[in-house]
């Protein structure tokens, strides 16, 4: 999977937030998968600019289990869970 810097992600998200073009069309224009654009948009809505930054952390098995339990308990999609 290609990695994109945060300024590019922000530019794509800002295009989505303007609302004149759908996220799917923006994804097509930039050669991105539309689910990637939707993920960036949701993460930005939840966490602002910090959500678009690269993360280099390792998660413990306990943390991963807690995330999955919350996903199942709250009926969240994978995208919603990742954004949180």
N, CA, C and O of each residue as an XYZ file, in Angstrom:
336
protein
N       0.843     -1.179      0.000
C       0.000      0.000      0.000
C       0.887      1.241      0.000
O       1.859      1.324      0.751
N       0.549      2.174     -0.829
C       1.323      3.411     -0.913
C       1.101      4.250      0.346
O       0.032      4.217      0.955
N       2.111      4.981      0.709
C       2.008      5.891      1.856
C       1.939      7.309      1.321
O       2.646      7.667      0.379
N       1.090      8.102      1.926
C       0.907      9.484      1.505
C       1.218     10.400      2.670
O       0.911     10.077      3.817
N       1.824     11.537      2.386
C       2.145     12.449      3.481
C       0.889     13.182      3.933
O      -0.116     13.231      3.224
N       0.977     13.746      5.126
C      -0.213     14.353      5.716
C      -0.724     15.564      4.942
O      -1.921     15.849      4.975
N       0.157     16.284      4.244
C      -0.322     17.439      3.469
C      -1.187     16.985      2.290
O      -2.170     17.645      1.954
N      -0.830     15.870      1.666
C      -1.647     15.338      0.572
C      -2.997     14.853      1.110
O      -4.041     15.123      0.517
N      -2.966     14.136      2.237
C      -4.205     13.653      2.837
C      -5.124     14.819      3.186
O      -6.328     14.765      2.935
N      -4.550     15.875      3.767
C      -5.338     17.049      4.133
C      -5.947     17.701      2.901
O      -7.105     18.118      2.928
N      -5.179     17.792      1.826
C      -5.673     18.375      0.576
C      -6.866     17.586      0.054
O      -7.865     18.173     -0.365
N      -6.768     16.259      0.075
C      -7.868     15.402     -0.380
C      -9.083     15.580      0.526
O     -10.204     15.713      0.036
N      -8.873     15.583      1.841
C      -9.968     15.750      2.789
C     -10.654     17.105      2.585
O     -11.882     17.188      2.611
N      -9.874     18.154      2.386
C     -10.458     19.484      2.180
C     -11.303     19.520      0.915
O     -12.339     20.184      0.881
N     -10.873     18.812     -0.126
C     -11.679     18.734     -1.348
C     -13.025     18.064     -1.045
O     -14.062     18.491     -1.551
N     -13.000     17.021     -0.223
C     -14.236     16.329      0.157
C     -15.153     17.241      0.967
O     -16.366     17.269      0.758
N     -14.557     17.981      1.889
C     -15.351     18.833      2.776
C     -16.002     20.002      2.044
O     -17.031     20.515      2.483
N     -15.406     20.426      0.926
C     -16.031     21.495      0.137
C     -17.378     21.046     -0.410
O     -18.298     21.854     -0.541
N     -17.499     19.763     -0.729
C     -18.791     19.214     -1.110
C     -19.180     19.342     -2.564
O     -20.254     18.868     -2.934
N     -18.358     19.966     -3.428
C     -18.758     20.096     -4.836
C     -18.565     18.788     -5.605
O     -19.204     18.583     -6.637
N     -17.697     17.905     -5.120
C     -17.407     16.640     -5.786
C     -17.481     15.532     -4.734
O     -17.070     15.727     -3.590
N     -18.001     14.386     -5.123
C     -18.131     13.270     -4.173
C     -16.759     12.705     -3.807
O     -15.814     12.808     -4.590
N     -16.651     12.110     -2.625
C     -15.392     11.461     -2.248
C     -14.960     10.388     -3.248
O     -13.766     10.209     -3.492
N     -15.925      9.677     -3.823
C     -15.595      8.667     -4.821
C     -14.953      9.265     -6.059
O     -14.012      8.697     -6.614
N     -15.461     10.410     -6.491
C     -14.895     11.088     -7.662
C     -13.511     11.642     -7.352
O     -12.610     11.571     -8.188
N     -13.342     12.184     -6.169
C     -12.032     12.694     -5.745
C     -11.025     11.549     -5.716
O      -9.887     11.705     -6.157
N     -11.449     10.395     -5.193
C     -10.574      9.219     -5.172
C     -10.156      8.845     -6.587
O      -8.981      8.580     -6.839
N     -11.105      8.823     -7.503
C     -10.807      8.471     -8.893
C      -9.827      9.462     -9.505
O      -8.904      9.057    -10.211
N     -10.011     10.740     -9.250
C      -9.132     11.778     -9.808
C      -7.688     11.603     -9.349
O      -6.757     11.919    -10.089
N      -7.502     11.105     -8.139
C      -6.157     10.969     -7.572
C      -5.619      9.546     -7.640
O      -4.519      9.273     -7.160
N      -6.391      8.637     -8.235
C      -5.947      7.251     -8.336
C      -5.930      6.529     -7.002
O      -5.090      5.661     -6.766
N      -6.868      6.894     -6.128
C      -6.965      6.287     -4.803
C      -8.186      5.387     -4.730
O      -9.129      5.553     -5.503
N      -8.175      4.449     -3.820
C      -9.357      3.653     -3.551
C     -10.329      4.531     -2.767
O      -9.917      5.262     -1.866
N     -11.619      4.462     -3.107
C     -12.563      5.359     -2.428
C     -12.671      5.056     -0.942
O     -12.982      5.952     -0.157
N     -12.420      3.803     -0.533
C     -12.462      3.503      0.899
C     -11.336      4.211      1.645
O     -11.494      4.566      2.813
N     -10.198      4.420      0.975
C      -9.088      5.153      1.587
C      -9.494      6.600      1.850
O      -9.232      7.142      2.924
N     -10.130      7.212      0.869
C     -10.580      8.603      1.012
C     -11.631      8.708      2.113
O     -11.593      9.635      2.921
N     -12.567      7.763      2.148
C     -13.582      7.774      3.208
C     -12.935      7.604      4.583
O     -13.355      8.235      5.552
N     -11.920      6.758      4.664
C     -11.231      6.560      5.942
C     -10.528      7.837      6.378
O     -10.633      8.230      7.540
N      -9.808      8.495      5.461
C      -9.140      9.753      5.802
C     -10.156     10.787      6.261
O      -9.916     11.509      7.228
N     -11.281     10.862      5.578
C     -12.312     11.852      5.898
C     -12.892     11.594      7.293
O     -13.026     12.520      8.093
N     -13.231     10.344      7.579
C     -13.795     10.022      8.893
C     -12.780     10.232     10.009
O     -13.117     10.739     11.079
N     -11.533      9.839      9.752
C     -10.487     10.029     10.758
C     -10.255     11.510     11.019
O     -10.039     11.911     12.163
N     -10.296     12.322      9.977
C     -10.136     13.768     10.126
C     -11.302     14.348     10.938
O     -11.099     15.200     11.803
N     -12.508     13.885     10.658
C     -13.667     14.377     11.406
C     -13.572     14.029     12.886
O     -13.975     14.819     13.740
N     -13.039     12.848     13.191
C     -12.933     12.400     14.579
C     -11.779     13.058     15.339
O     -11.908     13.401     16.515
N     -10.626     13.229     14.632
C      -9.397     13.616     15.334
C      -8.695     14.849     14.768
O      -7.661     15.256     15.297
N      -9.230     15.449     13.714
C      -8.571     16.607     13.118
C      -7.270     16.211     12.444
O      -7.105     15.072     12.009
N      -6.359     17.151     12.362
C      -5.098     16.944     11.663
C      -4.291     15.783     12.240
O      -3.605     15.079     11.500
N      -4.368     15.582     13.537
C      -3.587     14.495     14.142
C      -4.019     13.132     13.622
O      -3.229     12.188     13.643
N      -5.260     13.011     13.156
C      -5.737     11.754     12.598
C      -5.101     11.403     11.268
O      -5.125     10.243     10.855
N      -4.533     12.390     10.594
C      -3.920     12.153      9.289
C      -2.428     11.862      9.387
O      -1.798     11.503      8.392
N      -1.869     12.013     10.566
C      -0.425     11.779     10.733
C      -0.126     10.294     10.759
O      -0.951      9.481     11.175
N       1.076      9.957     10.302
C       1.512      8.564     10.330
C       1.708      8.129     11.767
O       2.166      8.897     12.613
N       1.358      6.898     12.021
C       1.484      6.352     13.370
C       2.415      5.150     13.317
O       2.232      4.253     12.495
N       3.389      5.133     14.172
C       4.352      4.042     14.209
C       4.333      3.358     15.567
O       5.381      3.144     16.176
N       3.162      3.022     16.033
C       3.090      2.408     17.349
C       2.704      0.941     17.222
O       2.039      0.529     16.272
N       3.128      0.192     18.179
C       2.780     -1.217     18.247
C       1.727     -1.368     19.337
O       1.833     -0.767     20.406
N       0.736     -2.158     19.059
C      -0.363     -2.331     20.014
C      -0.256     -3.697     20.685
O       0.092     -4.695     20.054
N      -0.556     -3.714     21.949
C      -0.502     -4.975     22.700
C      -1.710     -5.843     22.335
O      -2.702     -5.361     21.787
N      -1.599     -7.111     22.648
C      -2.700     -8.040     22.407
C      -3.930     -7.639     23.222
O      -5.060     -7.785     22.757
N      -3.708     -7.138     24.430
C      -4.816     -6.688     25.283
C      -5.560     -5.528     24.640
O      -6.790     -5.511     24.612
N      -4.810     -4.555     24.121
C      -5.430     -3.407     23.465
C      -6.247     -3.866     22.256
O      -7.377     -3.420     22.059
N      -5.671     -4.754     21.453
C      -6.360     -5.247     20.256
C      -7.654     -5.964     20.631
O      -8.677     -5.789     19.968
N      -7.614     -6.769     21.689
C      -8.812     -7.472     22.140
C      -9.887     -6.473     22.585
O     -11.064     -6.647     22.270
N      -9.483     -5.431     23.313
C     -10.433     -4.416     23.777
C     -11.069     -3.680     22.611
O     -12.257     -3.359     22.645
N     -10.278     -3.413     21.576
C     -10.807     -2.742     20.388
C     -11.857     -3.623     19.711
O     -12.936     -3.150     19.353
N     -11.534     -4.902     19.541
C     -12.486     -5.827     18.918
C     -13.755     -5.970     19.751
O     -14.856     -6.019     19.200
N     -13.611     -6.038     21.064
C     -14.785     -6.150     21.928
C     -15.675     -4.922     21.808
O     -16.900     -5.039     21.800
N     -15.067     -3.750     21.715
C     -15.881     -2.531     21.556
C     -16.586     -2.529     20.203
O     -17.751     -2.144     20.099
N     -15.869     -2.965     19.169
C     -16.451     -3.028     17.832
C     -17.691     -3.924     17.849
O     -18.736     -3.554     17.314
N     -17.573     -5.105     18.468
C     -18.698     -6.036     18.517
C     -19.813     -5.509     19.411
O     -20.987     -5.589     19.050
N     -19.455     -4.972     20.571
C     -20.448     -4.489     21.534
C     -21.268     -3.336     20.960
O     -22.488     -3.297     21.113
N     -20.576     -2.381     20.286
C     -21.251     -1.184     19.781
C     -21.740     -1.333     18.350
O     -22.348     -0.412     17.803
N     -21.479     -2.494     17.733
C     -21.938     -2.725     16.359
C     -21.263     -1.810     15.348
O     -21.894     -1.372     14.387
N     -19.979     -1.521     15.561
C     -19.249     -0.601     14.693
C     -18.657     -1.333     13.493
O     -18.325     -2.516     13.575
N     -18.532     -0.621     12.390
C     -17.841     -1.175     11.230
C     -16.340     -1.083     11.468
O     -15.894     -0.419     12.404
N     -15.559     -1.752     10.615
C     -14.109     -1.658     10.737
C     -13.645     -0.221     10.545
O     -12.742      0.237     11.246
N     -14.250      0.487      9.609
C     -13.849      1.877      9.346
C     -14.152      2.758     10.550
O     -13.324      3.581     10.940
N     -15.341      2.591     11.145
C     -15.699      3.390     12.325
C     -14.750      3.086     13.486
O     -14.327      3.991     14.206
N     -14.424      1.817     13.656
C     -13.522      1.413     14.727
C     -12.139      1.999     14.518
O     -11.530      2.504     15.461
N     -11.639      1.938     13.297
C     -10.314      2.495     12.996
C     -10.286      3.998     13.247
O      -9.282      4.525     13.726
N     -11.367      4.687     12.931
C     -11.410      6.129     13.134
C     -11.358      6.483     14.617
O     -10.756      7.485     15.005
N     -11.994      5.651     15.440
C     -11.965      5.909     16.885
C     -10.614      5.606     17.463
O     -10.407      5.764     18.666
